[in-house]
């Protein structure tokens, strides 16, 4: 009778923490950030103007779909402004 190979234990899956983390995020800077982003199309300037660092902005973009949609809209608006000026 053939011998069975020992099986490796399967790693436990970690639960995603996005739903648990998202409600605790400080979003008070979102409006200012989006306003600046919508006129400059520059994440660094928008983050500085909102009093945060770029990493926080990108973290919120990844975690909050509504914020991400508003971010994308602000970028489109800024692109249109910049194209008109060019």
Helices and strands as residue ranges (DSSP letters): H 18-22, H 30-40, H 43-50, H 54-63, H 65-85
